[in-house]
Amino acid sequence: MNAMDVLFLSSVTEGLPNVLIEAQAMGCPVVTMDVGGAAETILPTITGIALQEAPPDALADDIITLLGDTARRSGMSEQAIAHVEAQFGLIGMIGALKDVYGTPHDRPTEPDRDAAC
């Protein structure tokens, strides 16, 4: 992906496309259709662009504009790497799971079932 200036995902249906996360991890800004969970993988206008359904010429214009703006792409590239590490990296994922489930120390202790009443 180091040879790519931008990754464009033109899917009309998606789940959570790993390719968008992988591209950003490599520092490649992404342009995607705003379908399924695609937009959840980016920080809009910071690490990528989620486009609404539009005629192909309009989509091409958005992509060509980004391709012509080297400074913007460079900034998006740096932000994309940091975003993926924070949101999808191991430490970030463990933190998110702890936020949902807590830690063993946060859970109430179970009553001693053998204790006399």
C-alpha positions as CSV (number, residue, x, y, z in Angstrom):
1,M,0.0,0.0,0.0
2,N,3.0,2.3,0.2
3,A,2.6,2.8,-3.6
4,M,-0.9,4.1,-3.1
5,D,-1.9,7.7,-2.7
6,V,-5.5,7.0,-1.8
7,L,-7.6,3.8,-1.4
8,F,-11.1,4.0,-2.8
9,L,-13.7,1.5,-1.7
10,S,-16.7,1.7,-4.0
11,S,-18.8,-1.0,-2.4
12,V,-22.6,-0.5,-2.4
13,T,-23.0,-2.8,0.7
14,E,-20.4,-3.5,3.4
15,G,-20.1,-4.8,6.9
16,L,-17.0,-3.3,8.7
17,P,-14.5,-3.3,5.9
18,N,-11.1,-4.4,7.3
19,V,-9.4,-3.0,4.1
20,L,-10.1,0.6,5.3
21,I,-8.5,-0.1,8.7
22,E,-5.5,-1.8,7.0
23,A,-5.0,1.0,4.5
24,Q,-5.1,3.7,7.3
25,A,-2.7,1.6,9.4
26,M,-0.3,1.8,6.4
27,G,-0.8,5.6,6.3
28,C,-3.0,5.6,3.2
29,P,-6.0,8.0,3.3
30,V,-9.2,6.3,2.3
31,V,-12.3,7.4,0.3
32,T,-15.3,5.1,0.8
33,M,-18.9,5.0,0.1
34,D,-20.9,5.7,3.3
35,V,-22.4,2.2,3.5
36,G,-22.6,-0.3,6.3
37,G,-19.8,0.3,8.8
38,A,-17.4,1.9,6.4
39,A,-17.7,5.4,7.9
40,E,-17.1,3.9,11.4
41,T,-13.5,3.1,10.4
42,I,-12.5,6.7,9.6
43,L,-12.4,10.1,11.2
44,P,-14.4,12.0,8.5
45,T,-12.2,14.6,6.6
46,I,-9.3,13.8,9.0
47,T,-8.3,10.2,8.0
48,G,-10.7,9.6,5.1
49,I,-13.8,10.7,3.3
50,A,-17.2,8.9,3.3
51,L,-19.1,9.8,0.2
52,Q,-22.9,9.6,-0.3
53,E,-24.3,8.0,-3.3
54,A,-23.7,10.2,-6.3
55,P,-23.1,10.0,-10.1
56,P,-19.7,8.6,-11.0
57,D,-18.5,12.0,-12.2
58,A,-19.2,13.6,-8.9
59,L,-17.4,10.8,-7.0
60,A,-14.4,11.1,-9.4
61,D,-14.3,14.8,-8.7
62,D,-14.0,14.3,-5.0
63,I,-11.2,11.7,-5.4
64,I,-9.3,13.8,-8.0
65,T,-9.5,16.8,-5.6
66,L,-7.9,14.8,-2.8
67,L,-5.3,13.4,-5.2
68,G,-4.3,16.9,-6.2
69,D,-3.8,18.1,-2.6
70,T,-0.5,16.6,-1.5
71,A,-0.4,18.5,1.8
72,R,-3.9,17.3,2.8
73,R,-3.1,13.7,1.9
74,S,0.1,13.9,4.0
75,G,-1.8,15.2,7.0
76,M,-4.5,12.5,6.6
77,S,-1.8,9.9,6.4
78,E,-0.3,10.8,9.7
79,Q,-3.6,11.1,11.4
80,A,-4.8,7.7,9.9
81,I,-1.9,5.8,11.5
82,A,-2.6,7.4,14.9
83,H,-6.4,6.8,14.6
84,V,-6.0,3.1,13.8
85,E,-3.6,2.5,16.6
86,A,-5.9,4.3,19.1
87,Q,-9.2,2.7,17.9
88,F,-8.2,-0.7,16.5
89,G,-4.8,-1.4,18.0
90,L,-4.5,-4.0,20.8
91,I,-4.2,-1.5,23.7
92,G,-7.2,0.5,22.4
93,M,-9.3,-2.7,22.0
94,I,-8.4,-3.9,25.5
95,G,-9.4,-0.5,26.9
96,A,-12.7,-0.6,25.0
97,L,-13.5,-4.1,26.4
98,K,-12.6,-3.0,29.9
99,D,-15.0,0.0,29.5
100,V,-17.8,-2.4,28.6
101,Y,-17.1,-5.4,30.9
102,G,-14.9,-3.8,33.7
103,T,-12.1,-5.8,35.4
104,P,-12.4,-8.6,37.8
105,H,-11.8,-6.1,40.6
106,D,-14.8,-4.1,39.5
107,R,-17.2,-7.0,39.8
108,P,-19.1,-7.6,43.0
109,T,-18.0,-10.6,45.0
110,E,-20.2,-13.6,45.2
111,P,-21.6,-14.5,48.6
112,D,-20.0,-17.3,50.4
113,R,-22.4,-20.2,49.9
114,D,-20.9,-22.3,52.6
115,A,-21.3,-19.6,55.3
116,A,-23.9,-20.4,58.0
117,C,-27.1,-18.3,57.9
